[in-house]
């Protein structure tokens, strides 16, 4: 999955159905950049601290 596509998923620009299809086809682990995007998402929408968000993003598998 490209970083651009991952960002669109986090931004909600991809429908749930499309996300499920992409998720089923993509078994690659998240890239470093995608983990950073995930951490930023967690900080902005979930209200986590930077430490908490990065801890989650870099521990998650896939």
ChimeraX commands (.cxc) that place a marker at each C-alpha (Angstrom):
marker #1 position 0.00,0.00,0.00 radius 0.5
marker #1 position 1.38,3.38,-0.89 radius 0.5
marker #1 position 1.77,6.15,1.67 radius 0.5
marker #1 position -0.69,8.26,-0.32 radius 0.5
marker #1 position -3.34,5.54,-0.23 radius 0.5
marker #1 position -2.79,5.01,3.49 radius 0.5
marker #1 position -3.25,8.74,4.12 radius 0.5
marker #1 position -6.53,8.68,2.17 radius 0.5
marker #1 position -7.71,5.80,4.37 radius 0.5
marker #1 position -6.86,7.76,7.53 radius 0.5
marker #1 position -8.57,10.86,6.11 radius 0.5
marker #1 position -11.75,8.88,5.45 radius 0.5
marker #1 position -11.56,9.40,1.69 radius 0.5
marker #1 position -11.88,5.65,1.05 radius 0.5
marker #1 position -15.24,3.91,1.50 radius 0.5
marker #1 position -15.54,1.11,4.04 radius 0.5
marker #1 position -16.03,-1.43,1.26 radius 0.5
marker #1 position -12.96,-0.23,-0.61 radius 0.5
marker #1 position -10.93,-0.27,2.60 radius 0.5
marker #1 position -11.93,-3.87,3.30 radius 0.5
marker #1 position -10.96,-4.89,-0.24 radius 0.5
marker #1 position -7.59,-3.16,0.02 radius 0.5
marker #1 position -6.99,-4.62,3.47 radius 0.5
marker #1 position -7.68,-8.16,2.26 radius 0.5
marker #1 position -5.29,-7.79,-0.69 radius 0.5
marker #1 position -2.47,-6.09,1.21 radius 0.5
marker #1 position -0.55,-8.22,3.67 radius 0.5
marker #1 position 2.54,-6.02,3.83 radius 0.5
marker #1 position 3.49,-4.49,7.18 radius 0.5
marker #1 position 3.12,-0.74,7.59 radius 0.5
marker #1 position 6.07,1.31,6.42 radius 0.5
marker #1 position 7.88,3.70,8.76 radius 0.5
marker #1 position 6.06,6.65,7.14 radius 0.5
marker #1 position 2.68,4.92,7.51 radius 0.5
marker #1 position 3.36,4.33,11.20 radius 0.5
marker #1 position 4.10,8.05,11.62 radius 0.5
marker #1 position 0.83,8.88,9.80 radius 0.5
marker #1 position -1.00,6.48,12.13 radius 0.5
marker #1 position 0.55,8.13,15.18 radius 0.5
marker #1 position -0.49,11.59,13.93 radius 0.5
marker #1 position -4.01,10.27,13.33 radius 0.5
marker #1 position -4.18,8.86,16.85 radius 0.5
marker #1 position -2.97,12.15,18.33 radius 0.5
marker #1 position -5.43,14.28,16.38 radius 0.5
marker #1 position -8.58,12.19,16.54 radius 0.5
marker #1 position -8.13,10.06,19.63 radius 0.5
marker #1 position -6.54,12.72,21.83 radius 0.5
marker #1 position -3.51,10.62,22.67 radius 0.5
marker #1 position -0.21,12.15,23.67 radius 0.5
marker #1 position 2.64,11.95,21.19 radius 0.5
marker #1 position 4.32,9.30,23.34 radius 0.5
marker #1 position 1.16,7.16,23.55 radius 0.5
marker #1 position 0.42,7.48,19.84 radius 0.5
marker #1 position 3.94,6.57,18.72 radius 0.5
marker #1 position 4.05,3.70,21.18 radius 0.5
marker #1 position 0.89,2.23,19.63 radius 0.5
marker #1 position 1.86,2.96,16.02 radius 0.5
marker #1 position 5.28,1.38,16.28 radius 0.5
marker #1 position 4.16,-1.66,18.25 radius 0.5
marker #1 position 1.27,-2.60,15.96 radius 0.5
marker #1 position 1.81,-5.44,13.55 radius 0.5
marker #1 position 0.85,-4.94,9.91 radius 0.5
marker link #1:1,2 radius 0.2
marker link #1:2,3 radius 0.2
marker link #1:3,4 radius 0.2
marker link #1:4,5 radius 0.2
marker link #1:5,6 radius 0.2
marker link #1:6,7 radius 0.2
marker link #1:7,8 radius 0.2
marker link #1:8,9 radius 0.2
marker link #1:9,10 radius 0.2
marker link #1:10,11 radius 0.2
marker link #1:11,12 radius 0.2
marker link #1:12,13 radius 0.2
marker link #1:13,14 radius 0.2
marker link #1:14,15 radius 0.2
marker link #1:15,16 radius 0.2
marker link #1:16,17 radius 0.2
marker link #1:17,18 radius 0.2
marker link #1:18,19 radius 0.2
marker link #1:19,20 radius 0.2
marker link #1:20,21 radius 0.2
marker link #1:21,22 radius 0.2
marker link #1:22,23 radius 0.2
marker link #1:23,24 radius 0.2
marker link #1:24,25 radius 0.2
marker link #1:25,26 radius 0.2
marker link #1:26,27 radius 0.2
marker link #1:27,28 radius 0.2
marker link #1:28,29 radius 0.2
marker link #1:29,30 radius 0.2
marker link #1:30,31 radius 0.2
marker link #1:31,32 radius 0.2
marker link #1:32,33 radius 0.2
marker link #1:33,34 radius 0.2
marker link #1:34,35 radius 0.2
marker link #1:35,36 radius 0.2
marker link #1:36,37 radius 0.2
marker link #1:37,38 radius 0.2
marker link #1:38,39 radius 0.2
marker link #1:39,40 radius 0.2
marker link #1:40,41 radius 0.2
marker link #1:41,42 radius 0.2
marker link #1:42,43 radius 0.2
marker link #1:43,44 radius 0.2
marker link #1:44,45 radius 0.2
marker link #1:45,46 radius 0.2
marker link #1:46,47 radius 0.2
marker link #1:47,48 radius 0.2
marker link #1:48,49 radius 0.2
marker link #1:49,50 radius 0.2
marker link #1:50,51 radius 0.2
marker link #1:51,52 radius 0.2
marker link #1:52,53 radius 0.2
marker link #1:53,54 radius 0.2
marker link #1:54,55 radius 0.2
marker link #1:55,56 radius 0.2
marker link #1:56,57 radius 0.2
marker link #1:57,58 radius 0.2
marker link #1:58,59 radius 0.2
marker link #1:59,60 radius 0.2
marker link #1:60,61 radius 0.2
marker link #1:61,62 radius 0.2
view
